[in-house]
Amino acid sequence: MDLQQDKKLKISLVVSDLSASGAGRWGGAVRTFLLYEALKKLNHEVKIFGFVFGDESPEVSQSKIPIVAIPCAYHSGFIKAAQKVIKQIDGDIIYAVKLKPTSFGLSIIKKLTARRPVILDIDDWELSWHGGEQWKYRPGLKQFYRDTFKPDGALRYPDHPLYLKWLESLVFYADTITLHTQFLKERFGGVYLPNGKDTTLFDPSQFDSEASRIRYGLAGYRILMFPGAPRPYKGLEDVLAALDVLNQPDIRLVIVGGSPYDAYDNQLMQQWGRWIIKLPKYPVSEMPAVVAAAHIVVVPQRDTPAAQAQFPLKLTDGMAMAKPILSTYVGDIPEILGGTGYLVTPESPEEIAEKIQWIFGHLDEANQQGMKARERCINYYSTDTMAAILSDVIKNLQLAGKV
């Protein structure tokens, strides 16, 4: 399939956070870099611009990717760092990744000063992390003064929820919006652009599952794998409670990489350490071999606004590698799996326990479902699919005379 476009454009991906807890996590195996790969398939010249906050450094293993990472203090250093980023953004198209001041806010300024079209990609409802519509900022006079003028004042943080709320009213500055869930589409409108996977890299025919289990110290266990960052809304506590119910000594939940945000996975270890095996973070090139070691990939999302707004990348990890996937009826997950996985009610350890028991009792049948999941991933959730959709988005900007 020839996806390359006739006119080669310079596209600037403007990213809110390139540090290890932002887009730099997982060796770059997050949406920013999926967009990069899809745009490169169209033969465009793509460069990534963004901030590295605090003392962190970008942890992106793909050294061939052109990245401009500007160091930035969390509070007082943002304005100077923003000026540096804006000055260097040089694309014919500006592609803002996330509805944040540190990405879309800067992109609006560049649009107004350089007359460049802006595409906005929304992959989270940012306000959901702060209580959604219920969040209010009602400080007293003294608190407002502290928030504004103290060196570490809350309002000096560029992605304070007050600014996130303001920015939602400015989405009309985007010439096009791309997003990856129906929840976000209903809220913001735009073009549906699902997360894709490199299904050539993630190809189960290239790996021996038992050899992978031996390689990663998992031999002799029946493996449930969560190849992502643990957070409370992702439902790992429900899986671990299900393992308490089953109480079968050869089953383990393997958490790959751990949390780049906090010590939540250590809390899980304290309560359920007997069921957990932690593997370190691996570069994206090694993740297919890691996922190959799983018997089941678990994506047990809880039904929260944050989860409803997300397209879990762990789904396409499991789908591409033809693994049985155990997930929940939350957000777009049923539609993404399209009948090729196993779904339970969120926050239902008993149902999870029953489904785990059933899958291991019918593993050949479950593996056939996994093969169907891979076929679905190739057809609907590959980076080629992303590239085809982005090709149309860019052509529409050209037809409108904006490029």
N, C-alpha and C positions, 0 to 999 in steps of 0.2 A: 504494500500500500504506500503510494507516494504522497506524503503529507507536506512536502516542502512548498512554501509559498514563493511566488515569482519575485517579489520585492523583498530584499533582505533589510530588516529594520533593526534599529538599536532599541532594546527594551530594558528599562531600569526597574528591577524588582526592589521595592522599598520595604524593608522589614523592620518591625518594631524592636526586635531584640535578637541579636546573633550570639548571645552568650550561651553557656552550657545549660541554663535553665530555660532558654528561649528556643529559637529556631536552630541553634547549634546542637541541641540534644540529639541523641540517637545517631551521632555521626552524620547528621543531615538527612535522616530518613523521615522527614516531616513534610508538610504540604508545601512549604516554600520551595523545597528542592524538587518536589514532584512538578510544580509549575515550571521550574527551570528546565527540567528534562523534557517536558512536553513542548516548551517553546523552542528548545534546541532542535527537536525533531522537525520543526518548521523552518529550520535553517536561519533563524534570527540570531543576532548578536545579543547575548543576554548577560547582564552584570547585576550583582546583588549589592545593595547598599543598606547599611543599618548601624545600630549602636551595639557596643559591648559595655554593659553596665557594671559599675563597681570595679572589683579587681579581677573579674573573670576574663577569660580569653575565649574566642570562638573555638568550638570543638567540632570542626567540620573536616572530615577526612578527605573529601574529594578535592585534592589540591589543584586540580585543573579548572575548578570553578572560579571565575573572577569575582572576588569579594572585596568591597571597600567597607571595612569595619572601623568605626570611629569610637574610641574610648569615651565614656561619659559617666560622670558622677551621677548618682541616683537623683540628687536634688539640684544643687547649685550649678552643676556643669552643663545642664541640658541646652540652654540657649546657645552657648558657644559651639557645642557639638552639633546642634541642629543646623547652624549656619554652615558648618563644614560639610555636612551631608548634602544640604540643598545645593550648595555651590558645585558639588561633584556630580550630581544626578544629570546625566547627559542623553537620556533616551529619547527616541522619537515618540515612544509611548512610555508612560509612567504606570507601573503596576503596583499599587499599594496592597500589601499583604496584612490584613487585619484592620478592623475599624477602630484604630487607635490614633491619638495625636502623634505618636512617635513614628507612624507610617502614613496613614491617610491625611493627617493634619499637615505634615510636611509636603505631601504630594499636592494638596490643594494650593499651598503657597507656590510650589514650582509651576503648577498649571497656570496660575494667575500671572506669574512673572515671566514665564517662558512660552506661554501659549502651547502647551503640550496636552494631549488628551490623557485622561486618567481612567484606568480600570481599577476597581476596588474589589478585592477578594475578601469575603467574609467567611471565616471558618469556625467562629465561636460567637455566641451572644455575650459580649464582654461584660455587660451589666449583670449577667446571671451569676458571676462570681461574687457579686456584692448585694445580692438580694433582689435583682431584677427591678421590676416596676415599683417595688416597695421601698427601694433605696431613696433616702432623702438626705440632703445636706442642710442642716438647720443649726449652725453653730451660734453660740453667744458671741458678743463683741470681742471678749478676751480670747476665745478660742479661734475666732476668725483671724485676729491679729497674729496669734502664734502660728496658725496654719500658713499664713501668708509671709510673715517676716522672719521667723526663726530659720536658721540655716537648714534644719531638717524638717521644716514645716510641711504638713501633708499636702498643701496646695502647690508646693514646689516640686512635687513628684509629677512628671508629665502625663502619666496614665491614671491619675486620680479619677475615681468614678464620676466626679462632677464633670470632668472634661469628656469622659466617655459618653455621658448623657447628652452633653451639648453636641458632640460630634454626630450622634445619631440623627440630629436634625439637619445635618449638612451633607447627607449622602447624595443629594441632588447634584453636588459638584462632580460626582463620578459620571463619566460618559457611558460607562457600562459597569454592571456589578456581576461578579461571579460568586457562586456559593455552592455548598455541597449537601444541604438538607432541605426538606420541604418546610421545616420549622423556620429556617432562615429566609427561605423564599417567600413565605407568607408574610413575614415581618418586613422584609426589605425589597422584595421583588428581585428581578435579575435573571441571569442565565444559570441553569443547573450545570455544575461542573464537578462531577463526583471525583473522589480520590482515586487515583489509578496506581497500579503496581507494575513494575517491570516484570512481566510474566516470562520473559526469557531468562532473566537472572533467577527469579523464583520459579524454578522448574523442578518438580519432584522427581522426574525421571533421571536427574543428575545426581541424586543422593540416595544413600542407603540408610534407612531410618535406624536400624539397629547399630550400624557403624557410628551414626551421629550420637546415639545414646551412650555408646562406649566412649567416644571422643570427649563428651562433656560430663562424664562421670554420672550418667543417669541409668546405666545398665541395671537390669533387674527390677526396675520400677515401672509402674503404669503412670504415664506422664500426662498431667493436665498442664498446659502451658499458657502463661499470660506474658506475651512479649511486649510489654508496655510499662508505663509509669503508674504505680499504684496511687490511687486517690480514693477518698471515701465513696464518691458517687459511682466509682467503677465496679463496686460490688464484690470485691475479693473476699470481704468478710463473710458474705453469703456462701461462697464456695468453700471456705474454710470451715464454716459451721456445718456445711453438708458433709465434709470429710469427717467431722466429729460424729455425725449421725451414722455414716457408713462404717467408720472405725476399721478400715482395711489397711493393714500395715504396709502394703506394697504400692499404695497410691501416693503420689506427691504432686503438689502444685509448684511448678517451676516459674519463678519470677525473673524475667530477663532484664537486667539493666538497673532496676531500682528507681527510686524517685529522685529526680533532679531538683525537686522543689523543697522537700522537707524530710523529716525522719519518719514518715508514716509507715513505710515498709518495715522499719525497725519495730514499730508498735505491733505490727502484725506478727513479727517474729517472736516478740515477747509472749504473745498469747497463744500462737499456733505454730510455734517453731518446729514442732515434730512433723508437721505436714509440708513444710516449705523447704525448697531448695532455691537458693539465690545464685543466679549466674551474673557475671559482670556485663558491662555494656560492650557490645561488639560493633564494628563498622558494618554499614549496610551490606557490603559485599559478603559478609560472613553470616548474615541473618538467615538466608535460606537453609544453610547447614544446621543452624540452631533450631529453626522451626521444624526441620525434618525429624528431629528427635521426639517431637510431641506425638502422643496418641490422640489427644483432643486439644483443640485451642479453645480457651474459655474467654468470653467477652460478656461478663454478667452485669451490664450496666443497670444502675438504679434509675428510677423514673423521676429525674430532676430536670429543671430547665437547662442546666449545663449539658446534661447527657442528651436531651432531646435535640439540642442544637448541633450535636457533633456527629461526624461520620468516623467511627473508630477505625483507625488504620490497622488495628489488629485483625479486623475482619478480613481485609484483603491479604494480610500475611497468611492467614489460615486458608483462605479460598485459593490463592495462587498455588499453595503447596499441597492442595487436595486433602486437607485435613478435615475430619469431622469437627464442626463448630457448634459449641454450646453457648447460646446467648439468650437475650431476654426480649420481651415485647416492649421495646422502648424506641421512640423516634422512628427513624427510617430503617432500623435494623431488619425488620421482617421483609421490607421491600428489597433491600440490598441482597439479602440471602435468597430471596425468591423461592423458598421451599427447599433449599439445598442444605439447610442447617437444622439445628434442634433448638427450639425456643421454649422458655419457661416464663412464668410470671416473675417480674422483678421482686427482689428481696424475699425469695421463697427458698430457703435452704433445703426444705423437704423435697420440693420439686426438683431442685438441682441434684440432690442425692439420688432420687429415683431415675433421673435421666442419665446420670453418670453410670449407674448400675446397668441400665438398659443398653447404653452404647457399648460398654465393655462386654456385655453378654451377646451383642450382635455386631461385633466389630467389622466383619466383612461387609455387611450391609451398610454400616456407617461409613466405611472407607469408600464405598461406591457413591454415597452421597457427597463425600469429599471430592471425588472426581467430577461430579456434576457442578460442584461449587467452583472448581477450577475453570471449567468451561464457561460458566457464567462470568467469572472474573475476566477471562480473556475477551469475552464479547462486550462487556459493559464497564469494566473497572480496570482497564489497563492504561498505561501512559499513552498508548496510541489513541485510545478513546479521548483522553484529555486533549491530546494534540488536535484531533479532528474538531472538537468543540471550539478550542481556542482559535483555530484557523478561521472558523466562521465569525467569531467575535471580532477578530482583527480585520477581516474583509468588510464587515459592516462599518467599522470605523473609517476604513478607506473609502467606501462608497459614500459615506456621509461627509467626506472631505475633511476629516479631522486629523488625518495622517498625511 
